[in-house]
Amino acid sequence: MEFNKPRGTRDFLFEDMEERKHVENTIRKVVENYGFREIKTPIFEDLELFTTKSGDGIKEEIYHFQDKGGRDLALRPELTASVSRLYNNNLQKAAKPLKMYYFGSCFRYERPQAGRFRQFWQFGIEVIGGTPVYNEAEIIAMANEALKQVGIRNYEVAIGHLGIIKGVLNHLGVSSENTTRIIASIDKEDYELLDSILDECKINEEYKDIITAIINVNGSRDDLEALKPVIEDIPDSYDSACQLIETLKVLETFGFEDYTVKLSIARGLDYYTGIVFEIYVPDLGAEKQITGGGTYNLTALFDSEEVESTGFAFGFDRIMEAYHRQNIETPTDNEKKVLVIPVKKDFKLDAIKVAQELRANNIITDIDLKGKKLKKNLSYANNNNINNVIMIGQSEVDNNTVTLKDMVSGEQETVSLSEAIEKLSN
């Protein structure tokens, strides 16, 4: 019987994992340089954690089940709710701000297509507490730095603030239900629907023009400054615009100015409370968004004190897709690796002793215990990026030496094992 992988999942082979590890470790290095520390949450959680946030409708989109004790559980469809639960359980009294990051797989039951899988990976960060303006600027600068270090090119960073449009709707007394519909229509760029909902809410032409002026801002900080007189009589909107301007000034101090102010971004009205931002790689077509985030109330699901948080999540698989589309080369691994070759089966035990001594000195070591011919072993070393081989035969055993061959230069010499270790360690 032949078994195939489940629909919507993938197998990653050696070369795939080398690329993914390189990208993952590059991002890890950047976020750790910014003072973030790693956390880890369970792959499955109580189903209610996700239905409370998103409603029972989400059950159709996720993997959920009952365990043997009759508890309703779900494979996590994203990581932010789990981080919220972790904070509520363990970190409410911890000193703020808390700077954390996480990397893990998530699961959604949806139709697999280009750039969408039923098992996928997220690399996310959260700053809990602190000062939103500085948190926002720092994480956007950090996301930019991570993509630069990975080698992604031609990406676009769009930044907005939900408080600007929400301020207008609150000022007009629009219900939360209709506010949600309006924001959703803006997010989908369905402006016919938007106009219809505004008519339904009996919003006059003056405020329609203000809403249009807001969502048409798609440019620089100067364009945002030019909007301020239009909304100066709407305090919440004006304050939100000023806050966004302050965040952009701080972001520029971090050394990043290549952004677009886009006030039509609307990432989940009930979730985000402040700035929102997205990063796109146009090379990916319809699946071009690789990052999204902003400022939100992380603890809204719980009866704990309110604390604002700022965060984002990289769609790791989409970053990998961009990595391949842009033909980015993974740097050559120049770490010393060794293949120990017993030239005859009689010397296998001697080869094992040598291999263990190399490993004890933190040298990556493989060993031929099958008894392949020397030519095949050398070919194996070349094909697997093993840059040194150690050969052990009768002469080496008798003289307590090894023959060390550099697979790059072709040079070889017979030396003591301690000399070989010293050469390989330098």
GULO-189070 format. One record per residue (C-alpha): residue in one letter; x, y, z. Coordinates in steps of 0.02 Angstrom, whole numbers. Layout:
REM residues N
<residuo=A c1=X c2=Y c3=Z>
...
//
This chain:
REM residues 426
<residuo=M c1=0 c2=0 c3=0>
<residuo=E c1=63 c2=173 c3=-46>
<residuo=F c1=29 c2=322 c3=67>
<residuo=N c1=33 c2=501 c3=6>
<residuo=K c1=48 c2=660 c3=108>
<residuo=P c1=-117 c2=740 c3=160>
<residuo=R c1=-191 c2=868 c3=41>
<residuo=G c1=-127 c2=1043 c3=72>
<residuo=T c1=36 c2=987 c3=155>
<residuo=R c1=213 c2=974 c3=90>
<residuo=D c1=371 c2=872 c3=114>
<residuo=F c1=532 c2=971 c3=129>
<residuo=L c1=690 c2=884 c3=70>
<residuo=F c1=870 c2=918 c3=121>
<residuo=E c1=897 c2=1068 c3=6>
<residuo=D c1=727 c2=1141 c3=52>
<residuo=M c1=768 c2=1132 c3=237>
<residuo=E c1=939 c2=1210 c3=212>
<residuo=E c1=854 c2=1361 c3=129>
<residuo=R c1=716 c2=1370 c3=259>
<residuo=K c1=839 c2=1357 c3=404>
<residuo=H c1=946 c2=1495 c3=327>
<residuo=V c1=795 c2=1613 c3=309>
<residuo=E c1=727 c2=1569 c3=481>
<residuo=N c1=895 c2=1594 c3=566>
<residuo=T c1=923 c2=1759 c3=474>
<residuo=I c1=757 c2=1827 c3=538>
<residuo=R c1=792 c2=1758 c3=713>
<residuo=K c1=959 c2=1848 c3=716>
<residuo=V c1=880 c2=2014 c3=668>
<residuo=V c1=739 c2=2008 c3=797>
<residuo=E c1=856 c2=1950 c3=935>
<residuo=N c1=970 c2=2096 c3=893>
<residuo=Y c1=820 c2=2207 c3=932>
<residuo=G c1=802 c2=2128 c3=1104>
<residuo=F c1=660 c2=2004 c3=1070>
<residuo=R c1=656 c2=1833 c3=1155>
<residuo=E c1=572 c2=1674 c3=1095>
<residuo=I c1=415 c2=1594 c3=1164>
<residuo=K c1=325 c2=1434 c3=1112>
<residuo=T c1=141 c2=1387 c3=1128>
<residuo=P c1=50 c2=1221 c3=1100>
<residuo=I c1=1 c2=1168 c3=924>
<residuo=F c1=-176 c2=1137 c3=986>
<residuo=E c1=-282 c2=1243 c3=1103>
<residuo=D c1=-459 c2=1245 c3=1173>
<residuo=L c1=-578 c2=1272 c3=1027>
<residuo=E c1=-662 c2=1412 c3=1123>
<residuo=L c1=-503 c2=1517 c3=1116>
<residuo=F c1=-533 c2=1538 c3=928>
<residuo=T c1=-724 c2=1539 c3=923>
<residuo=T c1=-731 c2=1676 c3=1057>
<residuo=K c1=-623 c2=1787 c3=948>
<residuo=S c1=-695 c2=1744 c3=777>
<residuo=G c1=-866 c2=1664 c3=806>
<residuo=D c1=-929 c2=1488 c3=776>
<residuo=G c1=-912 c2=1512 c3=588>
<residuo=I c1=-726 c2=1485 c3=603>
<residuo=K c1=-759 c2=1300 c3=639>
<residuo=E c1=-783 c2=1275 c3=453>
<residuo=E c1=-607 c2=1340 c3=421>
<residuo=I c1=-506 c2=1250 c3=554>
<residuo=Y c1=-462 c2=1075 c3=612>
<residuo=H c1=-555 c2=1040 c3=773>
<residuo=F c1=-592 c2=881 c3=868>
<residuo=Q c1=-636 c2=806 c3=1036>
<residuo=D c1=-501 c2=717 c3=1134>
<residuo=K c1=-529 c2=557 c3=1232>
<residuo=G c1=-589 c2=659 c3=1380>
<residuo=G c1=-724 c2=744 c3=1277>
<residuo=R c1=-634 c2=913 c3=1273>
<residuo=D c1=-661 c2=1021 c3=1117>
<residuo=L c1=-490 c2=1064 c3=1045>
<residuo=A c1=-423 c2=1141 c3=885>
<residuo=L c1=-259 c2=1147 c3=791>
<residuo=R c1=-209 c2=1329 c3=799>
<residuo=P c1=-259 c2=1426 c3=641>
<residuo=E c1=-145 c2=1571 c3=691>
<residuo=L c1=-32 c2=1613 c3=837>
<residuo=T c1=-91 c2=1781 c3=905>
<residuo=A c1=-234 c2=1708 c3=1007>
<residuo=S c1=-115 c2=1581 c3=1083>
<residuo=V c1=7 c2=1720 c3=1128>
<residuo=S c1=-137 c2=1815 c3=1209>
<residuo=R c1=-182 c2=1661 c3=1311>
<residuo=L c1=1 c2=1635 c3=1360>
<residuo=Y c1=13 c2=1816 c3=1418>
<residuo=N c1=-148 c2=1802 c3=1519>
<residuo=N c1=-91 c2=1640 c3=1602>
<residuo=N c1=89 c2=1684 c3=1639>
<residuo=L c1=147 c2=1862 c3=1608>
<residuo=Q c1=18 c2=1989 c3=1667>
<residuo=K c1=128 c2=2044 c3=1812>
<residuo=A c1=290 c2=2043 c3=1713>
<residuo=A c1=382 c2=2207 c3=1685>
<residuo=K c1=331 c2=2298 c3=1525>
<residuo=P c1=365 c2=2310 c3=1385>
<residuo=L c1=375 c2=2124 c3=1347>
<residuo=K c1=466 c2=2092 c3=1183>
<residuo=M c1=437 c2=1916 c3=1117>
<residuo=Y c1=441 c2=1818 c3=955>
<residuo=Y c1=378 c2=1649 c3=899>
<residuo=F c1=394 c2=1531 c3=751>
<residuo=G c1=281 c2=1384 c3=717>
<residuo=S c1=159 c2=1294 c3=606>
<residuo=C c1=-27 c2=1335 c3=594>
<residuo=F c1=-171 c2=1240 c3=515>
<residuo=R c1=-323 c2=1295 c3=416>
<residuo=Y c1=-449 c2=1191 c3=323>
<residuo=E c1=-462 c2=1284 c3=158>
<residuo=R c1=-444 c2=1245 c3=-25>
<residuo=P c1=-258 c2=1226 c3=-64>
<residuo=Q c1=-197 c2=1343 c3=-200>
<residuo=A c1=-41 c2=1439 c3=-248>
<residuo=G c1=32 c2=1515 c3=-91>
<residuo=R c1=-101 c2=1437 c3=23>
<residuo=F c1=-80 c2=1273 c3=115>
<residuo=R c1=-173 c2=1184 c3=254>
<residuo=Q c1=-14 c2=1178 c3=356>
<residuo=F c1=88 c2=1337 c3=350>
<residuo=W c1=214 c2=1431 c3=456>
<residuo=Q c1=211 c2=1600 c3=542>
<residuo=F c1=355 c2=1700 c3=613>
<residuo=G c1=281 c2=1832 c3=726>
<residuo=I c1=330 c2=1961 c3=855>
<residuo=E c1=236 c2=2051 c3=993>
<residuo=V c1=278 c2=2201 c3=1102>
<residuo=I c1=158 c2=2203 c3=1250>
<residuo=G c1=147 c2=2368 c3=1343>
<residuo=G c1=267 c2=2511 c3=1320>
<residuo=T c1=236 c2=2664 c3=1211>
<residuo=P c1=142 c2=2622 c3=1049>
<residuo=V c1=224 c2=2758 c3=942>
<residuo=Y c1=398 c2=2691 c3=978>
<residuo=N c1=344 c2=2508 c3=973>
<residuo=E c1=263 c2=2535 c3=803>
<residuo=A c1=413 c2=2621 c3=728>
<residuo=E c1=533 c2=2490 c3=797>
<residuo=I c1=441 c2=2337 c3=732>
<residuo=I c1=417 c2=2410 c3=558>
<residuo=A c1=602 c2=2453 c3=551>
<residuo=M c1=641 c2=2278 c3=613>
<residuo=A c1=528 c2=2195 c3=482>
<residuo=N c1=617 c2=2296 c3=348>
<residuo=E c1=787 c2=2246 c3=415>
<residuo=A c1=739 c2=2061 c3=418>
<residuo=L c1=682 c2=2063 c3=236>
<residuo=K c1=840 c2=2155 c3=184>
<residuo=Q c1=949 c2=2028 c3=273>
<residuo=V c1=856 c2=1883 c3=192>
<residuo=G c1=885 c2=1966 c3=23>
<residuo=I c1=704 c2=2000 c3=-28>
<residuo=R c1=695 c2=2141 c3=-156>
<residuo=N c1=564 c2=2261 c3=-223>
<residuo=Y c1=445 c2=2247 c3=-76>
<residuo=E c1=325 c2=2384 c3=-26>
<residuo=V c1=283 c2=2441 c3=151>
<residuo=A c1=111 c2=2521 c3=172>
<residuo=I c1=62 c2=2604 c3=337>
<residuo=G c1=-107 c2=2668 c3=395>
<residuo=H c1=-207 c2=2703 c3=553>
<residuo=L c1=-382 c2=2635 c3=583>
<residuo=G c1=-418 c2=2774 c3=708>
<residuo=I c1=-431 c2=2901 c3=568>
<residuo=I c1=-579 c2=2822 c3=478>
<residuo=K c1=-655 c2=2754 c3=640>
<residuo=G c1=-649 c2=2930 c3=714>
<residuo=V c1=-762 c2=2994 c3=575>
<residuo=L c1=-886 c2=2851 c3=593>
<residuo=N c1=-891 c2=2871 c3=782>
<residuo=H c1=-916 c2=3058 c3=761>
<residuo=L c1=-1068 c2=3020 c3=651>
<residuo=G c1=-1139 c2=2893 c3=773>
<residuo=V c1=-1126 c2=2748 c3=651>
<residuo=S c1=-1166 c2=2583 c3=737>
<residuo=S c1=-1027 c2=2457 c3=768>
<residuo=E c1=-1111 c2=2336 c3=647>
<residuo=N c1=-1116 c2=2462 c3=505>
<residuo=T c1=-940 c2=2522 c3=549>
<residuo=T c1=-881 c2=2343 c3=524>
<residuo=R c1=-968 c2=2335 c3=355>
<residuo=I c1=-894 c2=2501 c3=300>
<residuo=I c1=-718 c2=2453 c3=350>
<residuo=A c1=-736 c2=2283 c3=264>
<residuo=S c1=-789 c2=2367 c3=101>
<residuo=I c1=-640 c2=2485 c3=111>
<residuo=D c1=-522 c2=2340 c3=144>
<residuo=K c1=-590 c2=2248 c3=-10>
<residuo=E c1=-583 c2=2410 c3=-112>
<residuo=D c1=-767 c2=2384 c3=-154>
<residuo=Y c1=-813 c2=2566 c3=-169>
<residuo=E c1=-985 c2=2535 c3=-244>
<residuo=L c1=-1030 c2=2436 c3=-89>
<residuo=L c1=-953 c2=2572 c3=19>
<residuo=D c1=-1060 c2=2706 c3=-63>
<residuo=S c1=-1215 c2=2598 c3=-40>
<residuo=I c1=-1181 c2=2573 c3=146>
<residuo=L c1=-1147 c2=2759 c3=171>
<residuo=D c1=-1314 c2=2799 c3=89>
<residuo=E c1=-1398 c2=2669 c3=199>
<residuo=C c1=-1322 c2=2754 c3=352>
<residuo=K c1=-1385 c2=2924 c3=288>
<residuo=I c1=-1211 c2=3000 c3=284>
<residuo=N c1=-1214 c2=3167 c3=193>
<residuo=E c1=-1104 c2=3222 c3=49>
<residuo=E c1=-989 c2=3325 c3=161>
<residuo=Y c1=-938 c2=3174 c3=264>
<residuo=K c1=-936 c2=3061 c3=112>
<residuo=D c1=-805 c2=3179 c3=40>
<residuo=I c1=-706 c2=3171 c3=202>
<residuo=I c1=-710 c2=2980 c3=201>
<residuo=T c1=-657 c2=2981 c3=18>
<residuo=A c1=-514 c2=3101 c3=56>
<residuo=I c1=-453 c2=2985 c3=195>
<residuo=I c1=-454 c2=2823 c3=95>
<residuo=N c1=-374 c2=2910 c3=-54>
<residuo=V c1=-217 c2=2951 c3=46>
<residuo=N c1=-87 c2=2838 c3=-35>
<residuo=G c1=80 c2=2925 c3=-32>
<residuo=S c1=200 c2=3012 c3=86>
<residuo=R c1=197 c2=3090 c3=259>
<residuo=D c1=165 c2=3256 c3=170>
<residuo=D c1=1 c2=3186 c3=102>
<residuo=L c1=-49 c2=3142 c3=280>
<residuo=E c1=-5 c2=3318 c3=337>
<residuo=A c1=-115 c2=3386 c3=197>
<residuo=L c1=-261 c2=3284 c3=263>
<residuo=K c1=-256 c2=3363 c3=436>
<residuo=P c1=-358 c2=3520 c3=392>
<residuo=V c1=-494 c2=3408 c3=319>
<residuo=I c1=-518 c2=3315 c3=484>
<residuo=E c1=-471 c2=3450 c3=609>
<residuo=D c1=-651 c2=3462 c3=674>
<residuo=I c1=-658 c2=3274 c3=708>
<residuo=P c1=-550 c2=3256 c3=866>
<residuo=D c1=-524 c2=3066 c3=864>
<residuo=S c1=-475 c2=3065 c3=680>
<residuo=Y c1=-360 c2=3215 c3=699>
<residuo=D c1=-273 c2=3140 c3=851>
<residuo=S c1=-249 c2=2975 c3=759>
<residuo=A c1=-171 c2=3066 c3=610>
<residuo=C c1=-53 c2=3159 c3=727>
<residuo=Q c1=-5 c2=2995 c3=810>
<residuo=L c1=32 c2=2915 c3=642>
<residuo=I c1=138 c2=3065 c3=592>
<residuo=E c1=236 c2=3047 c3=753>
<residuo=T c1=262 c2=2861 c3=721>
<residuo=L c1=326 c2=2898 c3=546>
<residuo=K c1=449 c2=3027 c3=613>
<residuo=V c1=517 c2=2899 c3=736>
<residuo=L c1=524 c2=2768 c3=597>
<residuo=E c1=629 c2=2886 c3=492>
<residuo=T c1=745 c2=2907 c3=642>
<residuo=F c1=768 c2=2717 c3=636>
<residuo=G c1=834 c2=2745 c3=460>
<residuo=F c1=684 c2=2686 c3=359>
<residuo=E c1=595 c2=2808 c3=244>
<residuo=D c1=542 c2=2699 c3=97>
<residuo=Y c1=361 c2=2676 c3=151>
<residuo=T c1=190 c2=2725 c3=84>
<residuo=V c1=53 c2=2803 c3=191>
<residuo=K c1=-102 c2=2704 c3=141>
<residuo=L c1=-258 c2=2745 c3=242>
<residuo=S c1=-368 c2=2616 c3=156>
<residuo=I c1=-282 c2=2473 c3=250>
<residuo=A c1=-408 c2=2395 c3=368>
<residuo=R c1=-347 c2=2238 c3=456>
<residuo=G c1=-494 c2=2177 c3=560>
<residuo=L c1=-588 c2=2321 c3=635>
<residuo=D c1=-629 c2=2241 c3=802>
<residuo=Y c1=-451 c2=2185 c3=828>
<residuo=Y c1=-338 c2=2331 c3=787>
<residuo=T c1=-348 c2=2494 c3=882>
<residuo=G c1=-204 c2=2597 c3=811>
<residuo=I c1=-85 c2=2593 c3=665>
<residuo=V c1=-92 c2=2451 c3=540>
<residuo=F c1=37 c2=2404 c3=411>
<residuo=E c1=63 c2=2278 c3=273>
<residuo=I c1=212 c2=2225 c3=167>
<residuo=Y c1=190 c2=2167 c3=-12>
<residuo=V c1=303 c2=2080 c3=-137>
<residuo=P c1=223 c2=2117 c3=-308>
<residuo=D c1=319 c2=1971 c3=-385>
<residuo=L c1=198 c2=1855 c3=-294>
<residuo=G c1=45 c2=1918 c3=-387>
<residuo=A c1=-121 c2=1891 c3=-298>
<residuo=E c1=-32 c2=1820 c3=-144>
<residuo=K c1=86 c2=1969 c3=-132>
<residuo=Q c1=54 c2=2011 c3=52>
<residuo=I c1=190 c2=1931 c3=158>
<residuo=T c1=168 c2=2029 c3=320>
<residuo=G c1=31 c2=2116 c3=415>
<residuo=G c1=19 c2=2193 c3=587>
<residuo=G c1=-15 c2=2343 c3=694>
<residuo=T c1=-71 c2=2396 c3=868>
<residuo=Y c1=-214 c2=2307 c3=954>
<residuo=N c1=-285 c2=2255 c3=1122>
<residuo=L c1=-205 c2=2085 c3=1148>
<residuo=T c1=-307 c2=2046 c3=1304>
<residuo=A c1=-480 c2=2083 c3=1235>
<residuo=L c1=-529 c2=1899 c3=1250>
<residuo=F c1=-496 c2=1891 c3=1436>
<residuo=D c1=-552 c2=1975 c3=1596>
<residuo=S c1=-379 c2=2046 c3=1624>
<residuo=E c1=-322 c2=2226 c3=1623>
<residuo=E c1=-317 c2=2307 c3=1453>
<residuo=V c1=-144 c2=2324 c3=1381>
<residuo=E c1=-102 c2=2385 c3=1207>
<residuo=S c1=12 c2=2278 c3=1104>
<residuo=T c1=99 c2=2297 c3=938>
<residuo=G c1=148 c2=2152 c3=827>
<residuo=F c1=156 c2=2073 c3=657>
<residuo=A c1=175 c2=1902 c3=579>
<residuo=F c1=277 c2=1854 c3=427>
<residuo=G c1=193 c2=1728 c3=314>
<residuo=F c1=350 c2=1621 c3=313>
<residuo=D c1=296 c2=1516 c3=164>
<residuo=R c1=264 c2=1671 c3=60>
<residuo=I c1=436 c2=1737 c3=106>
<residuo=M c1=506 c2=1572 c3=43>
<residuo=E c1=404 c2=1589 c3=-117>
<residuo=A c1=475 c2=1764 c3=-143>
<residuo=Y c1=649 c2=1693 c3=-105>
<residuo=H c1=628 c2=1570 c3=-248>
<residuo=R c1=540 c2=1689 c3=-369>
<residuo=Q c1=682 c2=1813 c3=-349>
<residuo=N c1=814 c2=1677 c3=-370>
<residuo=I c1=902 c2=1721 c3=-208>
<residuo=E c1=1052 c2=1611 c3=-177>
<residuo=T c1=1078 c2=1534 c3=-7>
<residuo=P c1=1254 c2=1577 c3=52>
<residuo=T c1=1379 c2=1435 c3=37>
<residuo=D c1=1401 c2=1343 c3=200>
<residuo=N c1=1588 c2=1352 c3=232>
<residuo=E c1=1583 c2=1263 c3=399>
<residuo=K c1=1710 c2=1123 c3=408>
<residuo=K c1=1631 c2=952 c3=379>
<residuo=V c1=1719 c2=785 c3=375>
<residuo=L c1=1683 c2=614 c3=303>
<residuo=V c1=1784 c2=476 c3=389>
<residuo=I c1=1822 c2=334 c3=268>
<residuo=P c1=1889 c2=164 c3=324>
<residuo=V c1=1977 c2=104 c3=166>
<residuo=K c1=1937 c2=-76 c3=213>
<residuo=K c1=1800 c2=-148 c3=323>
<residuo=D c1=1935 c2=-206 c3=446>
<residuo=F c1=1960 c2=-24 c3=498>
<residuo=K c1=1778 c2=21 c3=536>
<residuo=L c1=1801 c2=18 c3=724>
<residuo=D c1=1956 c2=128 c3=710>
<residuo=A c1=1856 c2=248 c3=599>
<residuo=I c1=1716 c2=256 c3=729>
<residuo=K c1=1842 c2=306 c3=864>
<residuo=V c1=1912 c2=443 c3=752>
<residuo=A c1=1737 c2=506 c3=708>
<residuo=Q c1=1688 c2=516 c3=892>
<residuo=E c1=1845 c2=614 c3=933>
<residuo=L c1=1806 c2=738 c3=794>
<residuo=R c1=1626 c2=758 c3=855>
<residuo=A c1=1689 c2=784 c3=1032>
<residuo=N c1=1781 c2=935 c3=961>
<residuo=N c1=1622 c2=1004 c3=880>
<residuo=I c1=1671 c2=956 c3=704>
<residuo=I c1=1526 c2=898 c3=594>
<residuo=T c1=1569 c2=720 c3=550>
<residuo=D c1=1494 c2=584 c3=442>
<residuo=I c1=1565 c2=409 c3=423>
<residuo=D c1=1554 c2=271 c3=294>
<residuo=L c1=1501 c2=112 c3=384>
<residuo=K c1=1431 c2=28 c3=229>
<residuo=G c1=1601 c2=-7 c3=151>
<residuo=K c1=1587 c2=90 c3=-12>
<residuo=K c1=1734 c2=104 c3=-130>
<residuo=L c1=1848 c2=255 c3=-105>
<residuo=K c1=1792 c2=336 c3=-268>
<residuo=K c1=1608 c2=326 c3=-218>
<residuo=N c1=1648 c2=399 c3=-47>
<residuo=L c1=1738 c2=546 c3=-125>
<residuo=S c1=1591 c2=574 c3=-242>
<residuo=Y c1=1472 c2=566 c3=-92>
<residuo=A c1=1576 c2=699 c3=-3>
<residuo=N c1=1571 c2=814 c3=-155>
<residuo=N c1=1383 c2=792 c3=-180>
<residuo=N c1=1346 c2=830 c3=3>
<residuo=N c1=1456 c2=983 c3=25>
<residuo=I c1=1578 c2=891 c3=138>
<residuo=N c1=1739 c2=987 c3=119>
<residuo=N c1=1861 c2=866 c3=201>
<residuo=V c1=1885 c2=678 c3=211>
<residuo=I c1=1990 c2=575 c3=329>
<residuo=M c1=2050 c2=407 c3=265>
<residuo=I c1=2103 c2=268 c3=381>
<residuo=G c1=2199 c2=116 c3=319>
<residuo=Q c1=2331 c2=-3 c3=384>
<residuo=S c1=2470 c2=126 c3=383>
<residuo=E c1=2365 c2=252 c3=480>
<residuo=V c1=2316 c2=123 c3=610>
<residuo=D c1=2495 c2=62 c3=631>
<residuo=N c1=2565 c2=238 c3=649>
<residuo=N c1=2421 c2=314 c3=748>
<residuo=T c1=2390 c2=443 c3=609>
<residuo=V c1=2253 c2=492 c3=486>
<residuo=T c1=2260 c2=549 c3=305>
<residuo=L c1=2169 c2=716 c3=287>
<residuo=K c1=2111 c2=771 c3=113>
<residuo=D c1=2045 c2=944 c3=72>
<residuo=M c1=1907 c2=916 c3=-55>
<residuo=V c1=1917 c2=1095 c3=-120>
<residuo=S c1=2104 c2=1108 c3=-153>
<residuo=G c1=2135 c2=922 c3=-176>
<residuo=E c1=2283 c2=928 c3=-57>
<residuo=Q c1=2307 c2=787 c3=67>
<residuo=E c1=2429 c2=747 c3=206>
<residuo=T c1=2455 c2=616 c3=339>
<residuo=V c1=2456 c2=689 c3=513>
<residuo=S c1=2414 c2=642 c3=691>
<residuo=L c1=2231 c2=650 c3=739>
<residuo=S c1=2265 c2=797 c3=857>
<residuo=E c1=2348 c2=892 c3=712>
<residuo=A c1=2199 c2=853 c3=601>
<residuo=I c1=2080 c2=918 c3=734>
<residuo=E c1=2180 c2=1078 c3=751>
<residuo=K c1=2178 c2=1107 c3=562>
<residuo=L c1=1991 c2=1073 c3=550>
<residuo=S c1=1953 c2=1185 c3=698>
<residuo=N c1=2045 c2=1337 c3=628>
//
